[in-house]
Amino acid sequence: MPDPTGQPDVTTWRQLLAETTRVLGDRQHARWMCEVASGVDSGDELLAELDAPATQRMVAHLDAMIARRLAGEPLQYVLGTWQFRRLDLMVDQRVLIPRPETEWVCETALGLARTVWSTTAPTPVTAVDLGTGSGAIGLSLAAELPVGSVQVWLADVSADALDVARANLAGVGGAGAAVQIAEGSWFDALPASLRGEIDLVVANPPYIADGDPDVTAEVANWEPHLALFAGADGLRDIGTIVSEAAEWLRPGGWLVIEIGADQGPAVRSLLDATGFDAVEIRPDLAGRDRIAIGSRPA
Ligand SMILES: C[S@@+](CC[C@H](N)C(=O)[O-])C[C@H]1O[C@@H](n2cnc3c(N)ncnc32)[C@H](O)[C@@H]1O
């Protein structure tokens, strides 16, 4: 209905941002939602557009996002994308939301890949991201290492997760030419020709103990349980990966695994008992055990 005062009936982004902030109680979250709903590329662009009118379609999109968030859905799924290192990754309920601590696992893998490349060049490093989910780790390796220096396999047992990884692979441009996708359980996903030939295996497997009371409702209710839980002690999948990696890595190849904060001693023992060299447990930024490293004896 036309406005009786003769003023056009418009809602500006300034009004929507204020209202969304009030409803969510968080201005940063409100800004991100307004950015997505308005289709701008950055927060700065949104600020420049604050007095522009929003279309009905944009307002409906924003309302739908607010309703999902208020129903308890994680912000990252509501936004549909989340940043991991240099990548803007598509994320939804088919995959784990990439975590900041995993960026450090990736940093460790990048460092080892560069070291390997310094000895193998011009032959590219063969790297495998096991349990790739959104593709966060493996796609970062492909995007951040020099073109031609790495061949990356993204593997997961979840076909749904691999659909998300495939969409994210399409988003990394030319770096994606060095990436292949494989479906199956841990190393079973890979072609037999890679057995004993892999330079670097990096994995962020499920490592939470079944029924762990510290898992928040938001995580337990929304993120895939296949990505989270790994038996009574949380070590089921780490144990499988460590024992199989000993066969799939080339002599001198590296294994990097994200672990739970209380799993350092147990994973060190597993790596030692399997015969890995140069075993190390490194902390995350909060000082908690987070990254296990080992090298297959040369
Ligand atoms: C903790 S999530 C990690 C996702 C992603 N790498 C990241 O860091 O954000 C664990 C991933 O392992 C996958 N996974 C679980 N069991 C698996 C198995 N038996 N073989 C291969 N992947 C598996 C899950 O589907 C999930 O994508």
PDBQT file of the ligand as one rigid body, heavy atoms in Angstrom, charges set to zero:
ROOT
HETATM    1  C1  LIG A 301      36.556 -33.355  12.364  1.00  0.00    +0.000 C 
HETATM    2  S1  LIG A 301      35.918 -33.472  10.714  1.00  0.00    +0.000 S 
HETATM    3  C2  LIG A 301      37.195 -32.599   9.835  1.00  0.00    +0.000 C 
HETATM    4  C3  LIG A 301      36.710 -31.875   8.607  1.00  0.00    +0.000 C 
HETATM    5  C4  LIG A 301      37.786 -30.968   7.978  1.00  0.00    +0.000 C 
HETATM    6  N1  LIG A 301      38.975 -31.711   7.660  1.00  0.00    +0.000 N 
HETATM    7  C5  LIG A 301      38.142 -29.843   8.922  1.00  0.00    +0.000 C 
HETATM    8  O1  LIG A 301      39.230 -29.870   9.492  1.00  0.00    +0.000 OA
HETATM    9  O2  LIG A 301      37.342 -28.930   9.099  1.00  0.00    +0.000 OA
HETATM   10  C6  LIG A 301      36.225 -35.174  10.380  1.00  0.00    +0.000 C 
HETATM   11  C7  LIG A 301      35.900 -35.643   8.960  1.00  0.00    +0.000 C 
HETATM   12  O3  LIG A 301      36.231 -37.036   8.892  1.00  0.00    +0.000 OA
HETATM   13  C8  LIG A 301      35.245 -37.694   8.108  1.00  0.00    +0.000 C 
HETATM   14  N2  LIG A 301      35.247 -39.118   8.474  1.00  0.00    +0.000 N 
HETATM   15  C9  LIG A 301      34.668 -39.735   9.528  1.00  0.00    +0.000 A 
HETATM   16  N3  LIG A 301      34.898 -41.048   9.492  1.00  0.00    +0.000 NA
HETATM   17  C10 LIG A 301      35.644 -41.292   8.386  1.00  0.00    +0.000 A 
HETATM   18  C11 LIG A 301      36.204 -42.458   7.796  1.00  0.00    +0.000 A 
HETATM   19  N4  LIG A 301      36.012 -43.663   8.342  1.00  0.00    +0.000 N 
HETATM   20  N5  LIG A 301      36.920 -42.315   6.671  1.00  0.00    +0.000 NA
HETATM   21  C12 LIG A 301      37.114 -41.089   6.107  1.00  0.00    +0.000 A 
HETATM   22  N6  LIG A 301      36.605 -39.942   6.609  1.00  0.00    +0.000 NA
HETATM   23  C13 LIG A 301      35.864 -40.047   7.733  1.00  0.00    +0.000 A 
HETATM   24  C14 LIG A 301      33.956 -36.976   8.423  1.00  0.00    +0.000 C 
HETATM   25  O4  LIG A 301      33.013 -37.176   7.409  1.00  0.00    +0.000 OA
HETATM   26  C15 LIG A 301      34.441 -35.528   8.545  1.00  0.00    +0.000 C 
HETATM   27  O5  LIG A 301      34.344 -34.858   7.326  1.00  0.00    +0.000 OA
ENDROOT
TORSDOF 0
